[in-house]
């Protein structure tokens, strides 16, 4: 992999991103010399004489550039010039420049992959896993996955994801590795932050799926308003060759209008194709074709409970059919699909149903608690829940509202408190609870909170452990502190 200075200049000019080159020779628009870069990096510790270094981020410090220069760095990209012996490539938008140059450096790997991208407030990970499971049959396990939880670039070896959608330099490096590994398809989650911070600038998806929308990720360091969050989410529609929409989503008319205005072909489930539950296997459903062009009407079976997961499966059937999957591929893939930390059900010795799920925002929690009440109408819904620190601050109020309507007993606990006091976070959730009949307990030791919830349950009740799923750590004071994982905790407690 390499990228010449001349190509960089041409790409930046084409995108109207280049301001000037600044070197000891002065300020110019022409390249100061011929130069070929063998590495790209935004980490000063990973630089040398052949690296193009990107000065990006709100926390960037000039000393990082100085450190890189001491490693032999000759060129940097930034939105402002710095006092440095290195030549500055000054641009109008550092993040757009990163994305454009990264895809060129890695030889546009997206062009050698069928790329399916998911966005939505809830269900992205489950639907993405469903799509990969289907395509594994279509491609003989040549499908890569980038999800909130895990990443695989060879179709079988998984590692923990750092971000839902990686930084652009990492994203295209991963895509290139997937191509090198013989992958033909990529299923990825595309977050609102990925569009807000231009991580996927210039990337066109073969199929984009917009599952749903509800307020989330609203905080000083994420999205200032729901409008900003929703606008960023909608960029997926404008950057897809074909888009799949959920007719049941809030603001569906705006989603449809966005696609129509840009002349993006659209397929809608719950109108073009309708999901109907049928008594097949564990959780069977029929996808009925009303007036769609895809030959996908058939009966399907999934392992996960809930009508919402049938909708996730329907989106995966449609998306994968657009990229080559058959009905048989979808039937086989969905029947065997497992999604770690999503709707994992366990039964206690006294017969209580326990649901472990990653539900971590208003819409996902509301859907989960409504499901629990529907499945166990004679019992109480007992919840173990926290909210993350230093981000998505609106969730605390949202959780209080959901708990007020759909919960009988709640044990408020820690969930990635970061640099905040988990007790304070729990108290903020409680402050938003408006149902005086709701029984509220505080227990900041998460395994102990789970233990108390199980002990309080009877056979008619359901216990919902929300937020972490199988996550093996708690984020505390900037450190990933090892954690057993909610599923493992419940399994251990049931055996005791």
ROFI-851850 format. One record per residue (C-alpha): x, y, z; residue number from 1; residue in three letters. Coordinates in steps of 0.1 Angstrom, whole numbers, padded with zeros to 4 digits. Layout:
BEGIN
xx; yy; zz; nr; rest
X; Y; Z; NUM; ala
...
This chain:
BEGIN
xx; yy; zz; nr; rest
0000; 0000; 0000; 1; unk
0013; 0034; -0009; 2; unk
0001; 0069; -0019; 3; unk
0021; 0096; -0037; 4; unk
0021; 0133; -0028; 5; unk
0008; 0141; -0063; 6; unk
-0022; 0118; -0059; 7; unk
-0029; 0133; -0025; 8; unk
-0029; 0168; -0040; 9; unk
-0052; 0158; -0069; 10; unk
-0077; 0140; -0045; 11; unk
-0079; 0169; -0021; 12; unk
-0084; 0194; -0049; 13; unk
-0111; 0173; -0065; 14; unk
-0129; 0172; -0031; 15; unk
-0123; 0210; -0026; 16; unk
-0104; 0202; 0006; 17; unk
-0069; 0215; -0001; 18; unk
-0060; 0249; 0014; 19; unk
-0022; 0249; 0008; 20; unk
0011; 0232; 0013; 21; unk
0032; 0249; 0039; 22; unk
0070; 0242; 0040; 23; unk
0103; 0259; 0044; 24; unk
0098; 0269; 0007; 25; unk
0067; 0289; 0015; 26; unk
0030; 0285; 0010; 27; unk
0020; 0268; -0023; 28; unk
-0007; 0248; -0041; 29; unk
0019; 0228; -0060; 30; unk
0035; 0198; -0044; 31; unk
0069; 0207; -0029; 32; unk
0086; 0175; -0041; 33; unk
0079; 0139; -0052; 34; unk
0072; 0117; -0022; 35; unk
0055; 0084; -0016; 36; unk
0039; 0074; 0017; 37; unk
0039; 0039; 0029; 38; unk
0019; 0044; 0061; 39; unk
-0011; 0065; 0073; 40; unk
-0016; 0072; 0110; 41; unk
-0033; 0095; 0135; 42; unk
-0012; 0081; 0164; 43; unk
0021; 0099; 0168; 44; unk
0036; 0069; 0184; 45; unk
0031; 0049; 0152; 46; unk
0050; 0072; 0128; 47; unk
0082; 0073; 0109; 48; unk
0098; 0090; 0078; 49; unk
0073; 0072; 0054; 50; unk
0042; 0081; 0074; 51; unk
0015; 0106; 0065; 52; unk
0003; 0119; 0099; 53; unk
-0032; 0133; 0106; 54; unk
-0036; 0159; 0133; 55; unk
-0072; 0152; 0142; 56; unk
-0096; 0153; 0171; 57; unk
-0106; 0178; 0198; 58; unk
-0079; 0165; 0221; 59; unk
-0051; 0168; 0196; 60; unk
-0020; 0186; 0211; 61; unk
0008; 0202; 0191; 62; unk
0033; 0181; 0212; 63; unk
0020; 0150; 0194; 64; unk
0032; 0164; 0161; 65; unk
0065; 0173; 0177; 66; unk
0068; 0137; 0189; 67; unk
0061; 0124; 0154; 68; unk
0087; 0147; 0138; 69; unk
0113; 0133; 0163; 70; unk
0105; 0099; 0147; 71; unk
0114; 0112; 0113; 72; unk
0080; 0125; 0101; 73; unk
0082; 0147; 0071; 74; unk
0045; 0155; 0063; 75; unk
0014; 0161; 0083; 76; unk
-0023; 0169; 0074; 77; unk
-0041; 0194; 0096; 78; unk
-0068; 0221; 0095; 79; unk
-0043; 0247; 0107; 80; unk
-0005; 0251; 0103; 81; unk
0018; 0243; 0131; 82; unk
0054; 0255; 0139; 83; unk
0072; 0225; 0126; 84; unk
0100; 0214; 0104; 85; unk
0076; 0190; 0087; 86; unk
0056; 0201; 0057; 87; unk
0020; 0208; 0064; 88; unk
-0008; 0197; 0041; 89; unk
-0035; 0221; 0052; 90; unk
-0071; 0212; 0046; 91; unk
-0106; 0225; 0052; 92; unk
-0118; 0193; 0069; 93; unk
-0094; 0169; 0084; 94; unk
-0119; 0141; 0088; 95; unk
-0131; 0142; 0052; 96; unk
-0094; 0143; 0041; 97; unk
-0087; 0112; 0062; 98; unk
-0116; 0093; 0046; 99; unk
-0107; 0102; 0010; 100; unk
-0070; 0095; 0014; 101; unk
-0075; 0063; 0034; 102; unk
-0097; 0047; 0007; 103; unk
-0072; 0057; -0020; 104; unk
-0042; 0044; 0001; 105; unk
-0059; 0010; 0005; 106; unk
-0069; 0009; -0032; 107; unk
-0107; 0014; -0027; 108; unk
-0114; -0020; -0011; 109; unk
-0151; -0012; -0009; 110; unk
-0152; -0017; -0047; 111; unk
-0142; -0053; -0043; 112; unk
-0169; -0060; -0017; 113; unk
-0207; -0061; -0016; 114; unk
-0213; -0037; 0013; 115; unk
-0245; -0038; 0034; 116; unk
-0248; -0011; 0060; 117; unk
-0273; -0009; 0089; 118; unk
-0283; 0021; 0109; 119; unk
-0311; 0027; 0135; 120; unk
-0315; 0033; 0172; 121; unk
-0321; -0004; 0180; 122; unk
-0316; -0037; 0163; 123; unk
-0285; -0029; 0142; 124; unk
-0263; -0056; 0158; 125; unk
-0289; -0083; 0157; 126; unk
-0299; -0076; 0121; 127; unk
-0262; -0074; 0110; 128; unk
-0256; -0108; 0126; 129; unk
-0286; -0122; 0108; 130; unk
-0274; -0109; 0075; 131; unk
-0240; -0124; 0080; 132; unk
-0255; -0157; 0089; 133; unk
-0275; -0158; 0057; 134; unk
-0245; -0146; 0035; 135; unk
-0223; -0173; 0051; 136; unk
-0244; -0198; 0032; 137; unk
-0244; -0177; 0000; 138; unk
-0206; -0170; 0000; 139; unk
-0193; -0201; 0018; 140; unk
-0182; -0181; 0048; 141; unk
-0167; -0152; 0028; 142; unk
-0186; -0125; 0046; 143; unk
-0168; -0100; 0069; 144; unk
-0186; -0082; 0098; 145; unk
-0181; -0049; 0116; 146; unk
-0205; -0046; 0145; 147; unk
-0208; -0028; 0178; 148; unk
-0197; -0060; 0197; 149; unk
-0173; -0079; 0174; 150; unk
-0154; -0077; 0142; 151; unk
-0144; -0105; 0118; 152; unk
-0123; -0099; 0087; 153; unk
-0119; -0135; 0076; 154; unk
-0155; -0147; 0083; 155; unk
-0146; -0168; 0113; 156; unk
-0121; -0152; 0137; 157; unk
-0137; -0125; 0159; 158; unk
-0122; -0098; 0180; 159; unk
-0137; -0071; 0202; 160; unk
-0148; -0039; 0184; 161; unk
-0136; -0005; 0197; 162; unk
-0162; 0015; 0179; 163; unk
-0195; 0007; 0162; 164; unk
-0180; 0022; 0130; 165; unk
-0142; 0024; 0130; 166; unk
-0122; 0056; 0122; 167; unk
-0118; 0060; 0085; 168; unk
-0081; 0050; 0085; 169; unk
-0090; 0018; 0104; 170; unk
-0121; 0012; 0084; 171; unk
-0104; 0010; 0050; 172; unk
-0075; -0009; 0065; 173; unk
-0100; -0035; 0077; 174; unk
-0118; -0036; 0044; 175; unk
-0085; -0042; 0026; 176; unk
-0076; -0070; 0050; 177; unk
-0110; -0085; 0044; 178; unk
-0104; -0084; 0006; 179; unk
-0070; -0099; 0011; 180; unk
-0086; -0127; 0031; 181; unk
-0109; -0135; 0002; 182; unk
-0141; -0119; 0015; 183; unk
-0167; -0110; -0011; 184; unk
-0193; -0093; 0012; 185; unk
-0192; -0070; 0042; 186; unk
-0220; -0064; 0067; 187; unk
-0214; -0033; 0089; 188; unk
-0232; -0011; 0114; 189; unk
-0230; 0026; 0106; 190; unk
-0235; 0049; 0136; 191; unk
-0248; 0084; 0136; 192; unk
-0213; 0094; 0149; 193; unk
-0197; 0079; 0118; 194; unk
-0216; 0104; 0097; 195; unk
-0212; 0133; 0121; 196; unk
-0174; 0128; 0122; 197; unk
-0171; 0119; 0085; 198; unk
-0157; 0084; 0092; 199; unk
-0176; 0071; 0062; 200; unk
-0174; 0102; 0040; 201; unk
-0173; 0091; 0004; 202; unk
-0184; 0056; 0011; 203; unk
-0214; 0043; -0009; 204; unk
-0232; 0013; 0004; 205; unk
-0246; -0013; -0020; 206; unk
-0276; -0017; 0004; 207; unk
-0284; 0006; 0033; 208; unk
-0310; -0004; 0059; 209; unk
-0327; 0022; 0081; 210; unk
-0344; 0002; 0109; 211; unk
-0359; 0028; 0132; 212; unk
-0353; 0060; 0150; 213; unk
-0358; 0073; 0186; 214; unk
-0338; 0099; 0206; 215; unk
-0304; 0086; 0218; 216; unk
-0268; 0097; 0220; 217; unk
-0278; 0132; 0229; 218; unk
-0250; 0148; 0250; 219; unk
-0224; 0176; 0248; 220; unk
-0199; 0152; 0233; 221; unk
-0222; 0134; 0209; 222; unk
-0253; 0151; 0193; 223; unk
-0266; 0183; 0208; 224; unk
-0302; 0176; 0198; 225; unk
-0324; 0148; 0184; 226; unk
-0326; 0168; 0151; 227; unk
-0288; 0165; 0147; 228; unk
-0289; 0128; 0156; 229; unk
-0317; 0121; 0132; 230; unk
-0301; 0141; 0104; 231; unk
-0268; 0122; 0107; 232; unk
-0287; 0089; 0107; 233; unk
-0305; 0099; 0075; 234; unk
-0272; 0103; 0056; 235; unk
-0271; 0065; 0052; 236; unk
-0301; 0068; 0028; 237; unk
-0282; 0094; 0007; 238; unk
-0251; 0072; 0005; 239; unk
-0268; 0039; -0005; 240; unk
-0274; 0025; -0040; 241; unk
-0306; 0009; -0027; 242; unk
-0322; 0015; 0007; 243; unk
-0344; -0007; 0028; 244; unk
-0369; 0011; 0051; 245; unk
-0391; 0000; 0080; 246; unk
-0427; 0013; 0074; 247; unk
-0433; 0011; 0112; 248; unk
-0404; 0035; 0120; 249; unk
-0412; 0068; 0135; 250; unk
-0409; 0096; 0109; 251; unk
-0412; 0071; 0081; 252; unk
-0426; 0098; 0057; 253; unk
-0394; 0118; 0061; 254; unk
-0373; 0088; 0055; 255; unk
-0392; 0079; 0024; 256; unk
-0391; 0115; 0011; 257; unk
-0353; 0117; 0017; 258; unk
-0349; 0086; -0005; 259; unk
-0373; 0099; -0032; 260; unk
-0357; 0133; -0034; 261; unk
-0323; 0117; -0041; 262; unk
-0338; 0091; -0065; 263; unk
-0326; 0062; -0043; 264; unk
-0345; 0029; -0050; 265; unk
-0364; 0019; -0019; 266; unk
-0378; -0013; -0006; 267; unk
-0401; -0012; 0025; 268; unk
-0408; -0041; 0049; 269; unk
-0443; -0041; 0064; 270; unk
-0456; -0028; 0031; 271; unk
-0438; -0044; 0002; 272; unk
-0431; -0074; 0024; 273; unk
-0450; -0082; 0056; 274; unk
-0440; -0103; 0086; 275; unk
-0466; -0127; 0100; 276; unk
-0459; -0150; 0129; 277; unk
-0465; -0187; 0122; 278; unk
-0462; -0218; 0144; 279; unk
-0429; -0230; 0131; 280; unk
-0400; -0242; 0153; 281; unk
-0388; -0218; 0179; 282; unk
-0399; -0184; 0166; 283; unk
-0413; -0189; 0131; 284; unk
-0427; -0162; 0107; 285; unk
-0438; -0159; 0072; 286; unk
-0425; -0131; 0049; 287; unk
-0455; -0122; 0027; 288; unk
-0448; -0105; -0007; 289; unk
-0474; -0079; -0014; 290; unk
-0459; -0061; -0043; 291; unk
-0421; -0065; -0040; 292; unk
-0399; -0077; -0068; 293; unk
-0377; -0101; -0048; 294; unk
-0387; -0138; -0047; 295; unk
-0384; -0141; -0009; 296; unk
-0419; -0151; 0002; 297; unk
-0414; -0181; 0024; 298; unk
-0415; -0194; 0060; 299; unk
-0385; -0187; 0082; 300; unk
-0374; -0196; 0118; 301; unk
-0351; -0177; 0142; 302; unk
-0338; -0185; 0176; 303; unk
-0345; -0151; 0192; 304; unk
-0379; -0143; 0207; 305; unk
-0398; -0111; 0200; 306; unk
-0417; -0097; 0170; 307; unk
-0390; -0070; 0168; 308; unk
-0364; -0097; 0160; 309; unk
-0386; -0110; 0133; 310; unk
-0385; -0075; 0118; 311; unk
-0347; -0075; 0121; 312; unk
-0347; -0109; 0103; 313; unk
-0370; -0096; 0075; 314; unk
-0346; -0067; 0069; 315; unk
-0317; -0091; 0067; 316; unk
-0336; -0113; 0042; 317; unk
-0343; -0084; 0019; 318; unk
-0308; -0069; 0022; 319; unk
-0291; -0102; 0015; 320; unk
-0314; -0111; -0014; 321; unk
-0303; -0079; -0030; 322; unk
-0267; -0091; -0028; 323; unk
-0272; -0126; -0040; 324; unk
-0288; -0147; -0013; 325; unk
-0315; -0173; -0020; 326; unk
-0345; -0183; 0001; 327; unk
-0327; -0214; 0011; 328; unk
-0296; -0194; 0023; 329; unk
-0319; -0172; 0044; 330; unk
-0338; -0201; 0059; 331; unk
-0306; -0220; 0068; 332; unk
-0287; -0190; 0080; 333; unk
-0315; -0176; 0102; 334; unk
-0323; -0209; 0118; 335; unk
-0288; -0213; 0131; 336; unk
-0280; -0176; 0138; 337; unk
-0268; -0166; 0173; 338; unk
-0263; -0131; 0185; 339; unk
-0242; -0128; 0217; 340; unk
-0259; -0109; 0245; 341; unk
-0292; -0104; 0226; 342; unk
-0324; -0119; 0241; 343; unk
-0305; -0147; 0259; 344; unk
-0331; -0165; 0280; 345; unk
-0323; -0185; 0311; 346; unk
-0347; -0202; 0336; 347; unk
-0340; -0201; 0373; 348; unk
-0347; -0231; 0396; 349; unk
-0380; -0216; 0407; 350; unk
-0391; -0212; 0371; 351; unk
-0384; -0175; 0366; 352; unk
-0376; -0164; 0330; 353; unk
-0345; -0142; 0329; 354; unk
-0337; -0122; 0298; 355; unk
-0302; -0109; 0293; 356; unk
-0300; -0082; 0266; 357; unk
-0279; -0054; 0255; 358; unk
-0309; -0030; 0255; 359; unk
-0293; 0003; 0262; 360; unk
-0315; 0031; 0250; 361; unk
-0352; 0042; 0252; 362; unk
-0365; 0023; 0222; 363; unk
-0347; -0010; 0229; 364; unk
-0356; -0010; 0266; 365; unk
-0392; -0001; 0259; 366; unk
-0395; -0029; 0234; 367; unk
-0378; -0054; 0257; 368; unk
-0399; -0046; 0287; 369; unk
-0432; -0047; 0267; 370; unk
-0421; -0081; 0254; 371; unk
-0415; -0094; 0289; 372; unk
-0449; -0082; 0301; 373; unk
-0466; -0097; 0271; 374; unk
-0449; -0131; 0277; 375; unk
-0455; -0131; 0314; 376; unk
-0487; -0111; 0320; 377; unk
-0495; -0127; 0354; 378; unk
-0461; -0117; 0370; 379; unk
-0440; -0087; 0377; 380; unk
-0413; -0073; 0354; 381; unk
-0381; -0070; 0375; 382; unk
-0353; -0050; 0359; 383; unk
-0315; -0046; 0366; 384; unk
-0303; -0014; 0348; 385; unk
-0277; 0013; 0348; 386; unk
-0267; 0041; 0324; 387; unk
-0232; 0049; 0310; 388; unk
-0212; 0078; 0324; 389; unk
-0201; 0109; 0305; 390; unk
-0222; 0102; 0274; 391; unk
-0258; 0098; 0261; 392; unk
-0269; 0118; 0291; 393; unk
-0305; 0119; 0279; 394; unk
-0308; 0081; 0284; 395; unk
-0311; 0086; 0322; 396; unk
-0344; 0105; 0318; 397; unk
-0355; 0081; 0291; 398; unk
-0349; 0051; 0312; 399; unk
-0369; 0067; 0341; 400; unk
-0398; 0072; 0317; 401; unk
-0397; 0036; 0304; 402; unk
-0394; 0021; 0338; 403; unk
-0424; 0041; 0350; 404; unk
-0446; 0026; 0323; 405; unk
-0434; -0010; 0320; 406; unk
-0416; -0021; 0352; 407; unk
-0427; -0032; 0386; 408; unk
-0393; -0035; 0404; 409; unk
-0360; -0020; 0394; 410; unk
-0325; -0025; 0408; 411; unk
-0304; 0005; 0396; 412; unk
-0268; -0003; 0393; 413; unk
-0235; 0005; 0375; 414; unk
-0231; 0003; 0337; 415; unk
-0198; 0017; 0324; 416; unk
-0199; 0047; 0347; 417; unk
-0166; 0061; 0332; 418; unk
-0156; 0091; 0353; 419; unk
-0189; 0096; 0370; 420; unk
-0203; 0082; 0403; 421; unk
-0226; 0053; 0394; 422; unk
-0248; 0061; 0424; 423; unk
-0253; 0097; 0411; 424; unk
-0263; 0083; 0377; 425; unk
-0287; 0059; 0393; 426; unk
-0303; 0087; 0413; 427; unk
-0308; 0107; 0381; 428; unk
-0326; 0078; 0365; 429; unk
-0348; 0075; 0397; 430; unk
-0355; 0113; 0395; 431; unk
-0372; 0107; 0361; 432; unk
-0394; 0079; 0375; 433; unk
-0430; 0091; 0378; 434; unk
-0448; 0059; 0389; 435; unk
-0450; 0059; 0427; 436; unk
-0459; 0022; 0428; 437; unk
-0426; 0013; 0411; 438; unk
-0403; -0003; 0437; 439; unk
-0367; 0011; 0434; 440; unk
-0335; -0003; 0448; 441; unk
-0299; 0009; 0446; 442; unk
-0271; -0016; 0443; 443; unk
-0239; -0004; 0426; 444; unk
-0222; -0039; 0427; 445; unk
-0237; -0052; 0394; 446; unk
-0234; -0089; 0401; 447; unk
-0250; -0083; 0436; 448; unk
-0278; -0063; 0419; 449; unk
-0285; -0093; 0396; 450; unk
-0284; -0117; 0426; 451; unk
-0309; -0096; 0445; 452; unk
-0332; -0093; 0415; 453; unk
-0332; -0131; 0410; 454; unk
-0339; -0136; 0448; 455; unk
-0368; -0113; 0446; 456; unk
-0385; -0131; 0417; 457; unk
-0412; -0158; 0417; 458; unk
-0421; -0183; 0390; 459; unk
-0447; -0159; 0374; 460; unk
-0422; -0130; 0371; 461; unk
-0397; -0121; 0345; 462; unk
-0363; -0106; 0352; 463; unk
-0346; -0084; 0326; 464; unk
-0309; -0077; 0329; 465; unk
-0304; -0048; 0305; 466; unk
-0274; -0030; 0291; 467; unk
-0243; -0051; 0290; 468; unk
-0252; -0085; 0276; 469; unk
-0219; -0104; 0273; 470; unk
-0196; -0074; 0276; 471; unk
-0165; -0086; 0295; 472; unk
-0156; -0053; 0312; 473; unk
-0169; -0022; 0330; 474; unk
-0155; 0012; 0318; 475; unk
-0144; 0029; 0351; 476; unk
-0122; 0060; 0353; 477; unk
-0107; 0054; 0319; 478; unk
-0099; 0018; 0325; 479; unk
-0116; -0013; 0311; 480; unk
-0121; -0032; 0343; 481; unk
-0127; -0070; 0337; 482; unk
-0163; -0080; 0343; 483; unk
-0178; -0115; 0343; 484; unk
-0206; -0105; 0319; 485; unk
-0243; -0104; 0327; 486; unk
-0250; -0137; 0310; 487; unk
-0222; -0155; 0329; 488; unk
-0233; -0139; 0362; 489; unk
-0269; -0152; 0358; 490; unk
-0257; -0186; 0347; 491; unk
-0234; -0189; 0377; 492; unk
-0261; -0177; 0402; 493; unk
-0287; -0202; 0388; 494; unk
-0262; -0230; 0395; 495; unk
-0255; -0219; 0431; 496; unk
